[in-house]
Structures are given as C-alpha cells and as structure tokens.
Amino acid sequence: MDKISQVKQKTVKGLVALIARTGLLQVIAVVATFILTVFLDPAQFGVFAIVAAAVDILVYFSDIGLAGALIQKQDINEKDLATTFTIQQILSLTLLGLGFLAGSLVANIYSLSLAGIWLFRALLVSVFLSGLKTIPSVLLERKLDFIKVVTVQIAETLIFYGLAVFLAWKGFGVSSFSWAVLFRSVIGLIMIYILAPWRPRIGIDRISFKKLISFGMPFQLNSLLGLVKDRMLVAYYGAILSPVHVGYLQWAERWSLFPLRMVVDNVSKVTFPAYSRLQAERDHLVKAIEKSIFFTGLFIFPILIGLIVLAPTALEVIPKYNKWQPALLALGLFSINAMWSSISTTITNAFAAMGKININLKLMLMWTVLTWILTPLLMSKYGYNGVAAASALVASSSIIPMIILKRILPIRLFSNIWPQLINALIMGLIIRYVNLKLPFTIYSLLFTVLLGAILYGALLMVLMPKKLIAEIKSVWLLSSRAKPGTGRNLAKSRDLTE
C-alpha cells in the first residue's frame, strides 16, 4: 500500500470514527446544555463564560505552538517529544502559579463570588492537567488514530456534563462547573496515558527546539490573535455588560457553534495531519480540500438555517425556556458567523498544513482588528446585540481567504458551496411557512424538524443528484475498502480524491 493510499484510508476511517462517535458527544452536549440552561439563570451562565474567558487568556502563555509543529512536521524523534513536553510543563506550572496569585484581581474586576473564584482556580488546575496530555495526544493524531482520541473525549464529556447537570439540579449553581471541570481533567489524563503510553522525558534539545519553534511561533502567534479576537473580547464585554447580558450572548453563541463543533472541528482535526502528509501531492491535496468544503456545507448550512427558523417556537413550547427570548436576535447573527466560519476554518486549516502559516497570521490580524473596531462601536449603540452583529460583519470578510486559496491552488470553491446553501435556504423558507401555520406545540416542532430534514434531502436529490451521489460514493467506497479483512488492496481502490 503506497503512502497516499494509507493517508486516504486513515483519513476516512478517522473522519468516520470522529463524526460517528462525536455525534453521540454532541447529543450529550446539546441535551446537557439545555438542562443546564433550565436549572441555571442567565447570570450564572454568564459567570461561567466570563471566568472561562479569563482563564483562556492565561492559557495562551502555557503554549508556544510546539504541539502544532509536532503534528505538521514530517518526521519526529524522542528529542522533539522531550523538548516539547519539558517546555510545556515549565509554561504550565508558571501559568498555574501566576493564575492563583491573580485570582483576587480577577475576582475584583468581574465582581466574582467565592464560587466564581473557586471556578477560576479549578479551571487553572484543569489547564495544567491538560498540558500533561499533549504528547500522547500528538502521537495519536500523527497516526490519524482518532478512535482512541474520541474515546477519551467521550469519557470526558460524559463526566463533565453528567456531574455538572447533577450538581446544578441539586442547587450547587456555579460550583457545579468547578467540580465537573476537575473530575473531567483527571479522568481524561489517566485514560490518554492508558490508550497512548508514553514515558515522560525531561530535556531541551537546542536543535530540535529551533526547528519546532520556526513553525510553532507563527502558529502560536496566530493563536494569540485568535485569543485577542475571541476570548479577550468576552473578558472585555464581560467587564462592561451585566452577567445576564453576557449569559444571553453565550447562550446564543453556544447554540450557533454546536454544528461547527460536531462537523467542522472533526473535519479539521483529521484533515490537518492528512493535508500535512499530502502537501507534496498537489492534485490529491486540491481534491481533498474540495471534498472537505463540500461535506462541511452539506451538513452545516441546513442545521444553522433550521436553528434560526425554529428557535422562536422552541422557546415558546419548552417549559422554563422563554427566559432566553432576548437572545434570539444574537442567535441569528452568530449563526451567520458560523456559516462563514465553517468554510474559512477549512481553508485556514489547509494553509497551515501546507506550511503557509503566515497567510493565516495576516488573516487573523485582519479579523482581530475588525472585531475590536466594530464590537465596541456596535455594542455602544445596540448593547449586547451589537456584539453579535459585529461578529456577523467580521465573518463576511471570509471571502478573502477563499480568493487567496484560489490563487494558490486550482480549486473549485463556489461550486462546492452554493448548491448546499441554496437548498438549505429553500428548505428554511418552506419550514418557516409550515411552522407558522401549525399550532405552537412540542409535537408540531418535532414534525417541522423532521419535515425539514426530508425536504433538504429531497431538494439535494432533485437539484444536484449527480454531484451528491458521486461525492458520497467516493467516500463510501474508500471507507468500506479500508476495513480490515476485506482482502482488497486499497491502492487499487477508487481514490478518495477522484
């Protein structure tokens, strides 16, 4: 079996495993978040978002991009692993100490209660424990062994949401998150070392560090801009807006991001190492990127449009849930952001895998500047909804990485985006009409969801049957021939990129 065939086999198997298993994770997360937003009021939800954002700002300084460099690098050795692990722990311990010292300052800025302070400390400890997982996780991702990665994620998700929901039900409030975060981190650390044994080694090799940092620093600088654009923004408006309004924004953003977490994150996690292995094979890389964009839009667009259309009805018919009605406009605006991001994330992922990290750096700089110009301006005029409006406007600039990618690679972008979007919009208009004609009940809501799924599938088969069947068939053939025991030579099978 040649190298290209191996990469394709592992990519498809990894992607199928991730989507199938994380489908369960997303169901758990959606249900648990729904229950949490029933038991917790918007202010408590807002406190968790503010504290998590403050910790994320500190977390940035516990990493200098070496893990990403390990994944992108063609070949690695034990010196690379030991160097990355050692530097990671030095930074994590420094962060932990500084974070505990800064706890009182953070509490004063955001007027945190004692429970909020302990949540801040719990998140800091979880960051340190997560740093210990870096090398085993990198080794699994380099092998495209995402089944084991997802196994750990399933356990962590079950523990976090299960414990958080139980404690919220018992009236623990914000403290529910503190205990859930700690237990999740401990169990995840134990499991990753069982599934990917690696004996920690201490030491810094100068040559290894120099090679890794040449990719790692631009990679991490890109992450810094993402931190400033997103998490520092939450810390900023969290100090200006009330916890209730922060809660509205976080509720809206979380629901709009659920489809991305389920589809785009999984695609990116698999395709980054896969694209990295294919970067010297231009034709295969182009076709792999096209497929990623096609399937991303295929699932993301109808889910987000359906969410925008049906959310008002859901808040009416679900008991104790109409308290989130003031967040509906923000939900729609964040969903527009998510649709743009679903495509731009795939493209920037491809840039990073090709080693063109400086392009991502410039794009992130542009998005960061736009975010910090538009958000304060619109927030001063429209309050918390101005934050969501700014995110939608900034996301529309995602047309720029599309243009850049077309200049680098002979890729068909828009033909892999517009058909899904048009079909999803038609579906949205139809189910909105039907929804307005039906009584507001949970049964009519479920019927409309089912109708939307059927309509979207039917529209795809009517308006783009050849394209849809060809894309699904190519992936299905490769994934079925990738199963052990079939006795087929994958090198002779139809390429994923055909």
Phi, psi and omega in degrees: 000125182283171185298316182299316180296322178297317180297317180297316180300310183292326179296311180295314179298317180295318181292317178298316179297316181296311183293318180296314184280323179283347169301318176297317180299317182291324175299315178298315182295317180297311181297315182294318178297320176301313181295319179298320180284351170276313183283329182258145177275166182305325181295316179295321177296322179294323179298316178300318180296318181295313182295317179299321179293319179298319179292321180300326178297317178291326183300325181309321185280002175265007182213142176237027173083012184290327179297316177298324178294322178297321180289319184286330184294140183295313182228140179230162178225181184295330178295322177298316182294313181296319180297313180297314182298315182297311181296321179300316182289323177300314181292320181295317179294322177297316178300315182300315180295314180295323180296317179295323179291328182272002183303316182294321179297314179298318180298321180289320181297318186254009178053051183280144173282178177300322178296323178293322178296317179292328175296318177302315180292320179297320179293324177297315178297320180295327177295317178298316180295324178295326178298329178291342181272355191303306186293312177303321179295318179298316181299319178293319181292323178296327178277357186058032180268070188279350176297316178291323178299315182291327178302316177294318181297321178298313180298315181296319181294315179300317181293312184298305185288323178300312181290320180297316180295316181300313182290325176296320177299325180278000175089021181283346178062228182298329180298340178302319180291324182300308181294321181296319180297315182294313181295320178300316184294317182295311181296318180297320179296315180298315184294320184295327179282336174287317183280332180225075184301132176207127182275114181304136179233139180254132178156147180237116177266123187299316182294315179299315181298318182297318180292318182291321185288338180296328174265323187295320183293311175299323178299315182286327176297322174299320177294323178299317178296322175297321177297313180296321183290323188251295188288320177293333177295319177297317178298324180292304183286342175292333178276346182254313180279163176285156177304329179296314180292324174297320177299318177300314181297318181290324176299311182296317182292320181297315181293323179290334182271348181303316177299324179293319179298324184281322186255298189295316180299320180291317178298315182295320182297323180276319188284335179300305176294328180292313176301322180299321178288335184261005189299336179273351181253086190303312183296316180295322180296316180302312183291326178293320178295318179300318180294319179301315180293319180301308184287331176297309179296325182303322183262322187289312187301310181293326180295314182291319179293320175298322179297315180298317185289319189262349182302317179302320178293319180300319181291334179283321190266342180273125182301141176062020184248353181288354176294346180265006181302325178297349182263004185295317179297317178298322178300315179296318181292318177295329178292325175297316176303315184296324179295316176296316184296329181300326179274314183295328178296317178298321182290313180294331175297320178292319177302314181297318181295329179278001180083007181267055185293334180293332175295314178299323180298316180292320178296315181295324176298316179299312181295324180293314179298314179299319181297315184281346172275312187283322185297306179300323181297309182285328179294323179294334182263323186241008179069216184295332177293337176295329177297315180292322179296319178297320181297322179292320180293317180296319182297331181296342177285002178294352175297335183293310177298333176296316180296318180297317181298319180295333178284335182271318184234147178281070189253145176265100185271299190292330177291344176260008181237308190298319181302316179295320181294316180297315178299319180293322179293319177299315177302316181298318179296319181293313183289334174294316178299313180296318182298322180289335180277340183268156175292153181279090176224163179295329181289320178292327177295314179296322178297318181293322177299312179297318179299319180298317180296317180294316180299315182298315177299319180293319179298320178299317183289333180276317189267335180214054185295316184295315180298313182298312182296319181296317181292314180295319182296320182295319179288321181296317180297317182292317182293323180289326180279348179276350182288139179295147175093357180282339178073015181256144177277115184295335180295336180266354183281168178294135183293147172300328186266009178286000000 
